[in-house]
Every structure is written in C-alpha cells, then in structure tokens.
Amino acid sequence: MGKGETAAVASAAERVEKTDAEWRAQLTPEEFQVTRQGGTEPAFTGVYWDTKAEGTYNCKCCDAPLFHSNTKYDSGSGWPSFYQPIAPELVATREDNSMFMRRVEVLCAACDAHLGHVFPDGPAPTGLRFCMNSASLTLDAE
C-alpha cells in the first residue's frame, strides 16, 4: 500500500452522514437512486465499465478511496469490476435477497452508499468480482 493510500484508509474510518435532502442536492437523480436507494444502472451504460485509465476509484457520495485501477479487470458483465478493494475496511457487505436472488451487497464503509455486489467468480488472487455501478464511483486519474 502506498503512502497516500495509508492516509486515505485512516480518513475513510470517519463516518459521513447526511439527510436524503442533502444527498439529493449533491447527486444527480441517477446517482441518488443507485447510491442511496440501492439501484443498479443498466449493463454497458456506465462511464467506467470499459475505462482503462489508471487511478483510484472513490465513492461518489463521500470521496472515500475504494478501488485502484490495478485491480480492475474486464469481467464481461458490463459493469466496472475489481478483484479487491484498496483495503478491506473501506467497504462493508450485507446479504441482499432482493429481486428473487441471493447476493452480497457492497457498501461504502464511510457513508453506506450502495456500490454494487460481490460475487465469488473473479480472478486470482482473490477469486472475487466486485461488480460496481459507475454511478457510485468517481475516478481520480493518475
């Protein structure tokens, strides 16, 4: 982990809480629907699904660093996919039984923004596929 990432992990532990009105003022309607209401953007439509730029993917809501581009890969799913977060404590997970499926939802640990889901079909070294919504992320390009 780089020097900047260590500081980012420490600062990500700070909780960010806002009212729905505050989130609505900050986010576009699509970003609010995805991040605050657990929505999903259509496959192959998000800005980052095929982005190859290097950098850090941050939470759209609170700017916490979540994923680095060196863990991003083309899963063929139509959403940005990563095999691991920058640090495990930056994301939270919970069981999601919506839409008649059993999945594991991924949330920003700092602000509880819905990011996407994690599946056990990713590449080495983790075997995980963090399938994220572009509407939940911003890329801080290097």
C-alpha positions as CSV (number, residue, x, y, z in Angstrom):
1,M,0.0,0.0,0.0
2,G,1.4,3.4,-1.0
3,K,2.0,6.3,1.4
4,G,-1.2,8.2,0.1
5,E,-3.3,5.1,0.5
6,T,-2.4,4.7,4.2
7,A,-3.7,8.2,5.0
8,A,-6.8,7.5,2.8
9,V,-7.6,4.3,4.7
10,A,-7.3,6.1,8.1
11,S,-9.5,9.0,7.0
12,A,-12.1,6.7,5.5
13,A,-12.9,5.4,9.0
14,E,-14.7,8.8,9.6
15,R,-18.5,8.4,9.2
16,V,-20.3,10.7,6.7
17,E,-24.0,11.1,7.4
18,K,-26.4,13.3,5.5
19,T,-30.1,13.6,5.1
20,D,-31.8,12.5,1.9
21,A,-32.3,16.2,1.1
22,E,-28.6,16.8,1.4
23,W,-27.7,13.7,-0.7
24,R,-30.3,14.8,-3.4
25,A,-28.7,18.2,-3.6
26,Q,-25.3,16.7,-4.1
27,L,-26.1,13.9,-6.5
28,T,-27.8,13.5,-9.9
29,P,-31.2,11.7,-9.8
30,E,-29.5,8.5,-11.2
31,E,-26.6,8.7,-8.7
32,F,-29.1,9.2,-5.8
33,Q,-31.2,6.2,-7.0
34,V,-28.2,3.9,-7.2
35,T,-26.2,5.0,-4.2
36,R,-28.9,5.9,-1.7
37,Q,-31.7,3.6,-2.8
38,G,-29.8,0.5,-3.9
39,G,-30.5,0.8,-7.6
40,T,-28.5,-0.6,-10.5
41,E,-27.5,1.1,-13.7
42,P,-28.1,-0.9,-16.9
43,A,-25.1,-3.0,-18.0
44,F,-22.7,-1.4,-20.6
45,T,-24.1,2.1,-19.9
46,G,-21.9,3.4,-17.0
47,V,-19.0,5.7,-17.7
48,Y,-16.4,3.3,-16.2
49,W,-17.4,-0.1,-17.4
50,D,-14.7,-0.2,-20.1
51,T,-12.3,2.6,-18.8
52,K,-8.7,1.7,-18.9
53,A,-7.3,4.9,-17.2
54,E,-5.1,4.4,-14.2
55,G,-6.1,5.9,-10.8
56,T,-8.2,5.5,-7.7
57,Y,-12.0,4.9,-7.8
58,N,-13.6,6.9,-5.0
59,C,-17.1,6.8,-3.5
60,K,-19.3,9.2,-5.4
61,C,-21.0,10.3,-2.2
62,C,-18.2,10.9,0.2
63,D,-15.0,10.6,-1.9
64,A,-13.5,7.8,0.2
65,P,-11.0,5.8,-1.8
66,L,-12.3,2.3,-2.6
67,F,-10.6,0.6,-5.5
68,H,-7.4,1.0,-7.5
69,S,-7.3,0.6,-11.3
70,N,-4.6,-2.1,-11.0
71,T,-7.3,-4.4,-9.5
72,K,-9.8,-3.6,-12.3
73,Y,-10.5,-6.2,-15.0
74,D,-12.9,-6.9,-17.8
75,S,-15.4,-9.3,-16.4
76,G,-17.7,-9.2,-19.4
77,S,-20.6,-8.2,-17.2
78,G,-20.9,-4.6,-18.4
79,W,-20.1,-3.0,-15.1
80,P,-16.7,-1.9,-13.7
81,S,-15.3,-5.0,-11.9
82,F,-12.4,-5.2,-9.4
83,Y,-10.9,-8.2,-7.6
84,Q,-10.3,-6.4,-4.3
85,P,-10.8,-3.0,-2.6
86,I,-7.8,-0.9,-1.6
87,A,-8.3,-2.1,1.9
88,P,-11.0,-4.5,3.3
89,E,-12.2,-1.9,5.9
90,L,-13.1,0.6,3.2
91,V,-16.1,-1.5,2.1
92,A,-18.9,-3.2,4.0
93,T,-21.1,-6.1,2.9
94,R,-24.5,-7.4,3.7
95,E,-26.8,-10.1,2.4
96,D,-29.2,-8.9,-0.3
97,N,-32.1,-11.2,-1.1
98,S,-33.9,-8.7,-3.4
99,M,-35.1,-9.5,-6.9
100,F,-35.5,-13.2,-6.0
101,M,-31.7,-13.7,-5.8
102,R,-29.2,-14.3,-3.0
103,R,-26.4,-11.8,-3.4
104,V,-23.9,-9.9,-1.3
105,E,-24.3,-6.1,-1.5
106,V,-21.2,-3.9,-1.3
107,L,-21.4,-0.6,0.5
108,C,-19.0,2.3,1.2
109,A,-18.0,1.8,4.8
110,A,-17.8,5.6,5.4
111,C,-21.3,6.6,4.2
112,D,-23.2,3.4,3.4
113,A,-23.6,4.2,-0.3
114,H,-24.7,1.3,-2.3
115,L,-21.8,0.4,-4.7
116,G,-22.8,-2.9,-6.2
117,H,-22.4,-6.6,-5.4
118,V,-19.5,-9.0,-4.9
119,F,-19.5,-12.5,-6.4
120,P,-17.2,-15.5,-5.9
121,D,-16.3,-15.8,-9.6
122,G,-13.4,-13.4,-10.0
123,P,-9.8,-13.9,-11.0
124,A,-6.8,-14.7,-8.8
125,P,-5.5,-13.7,-6.4
126,T,-8.9,-13.3,-4.5
127,G,-11.4,-15.1,-6.7
128,L,-13.8,-12.2,-6.1
129,R,-15.6,-10.0,-8.5
130,F,-16.6,-6.6,-7.0
131,C,-19.2,-5.6,-9.7
132,M,-19.7,-1.9,-9.1
133,N,-22.0,0.7,-10.6
134,S,-20.3,3.6,-12.4
135,A,-22.9,5.9,-10.8
136,S,-21.4,5.1,-7.4
137,L,-17.8,6.0,-8.3
138,T,-15.6,8.8,-9.4
139,L,-12.2,8.2,-10.9
140,D,-9.3,10.1,-9.6
141,A,-7.0,9.6,-12.6
142,E,-3.2,9.4,-12.0
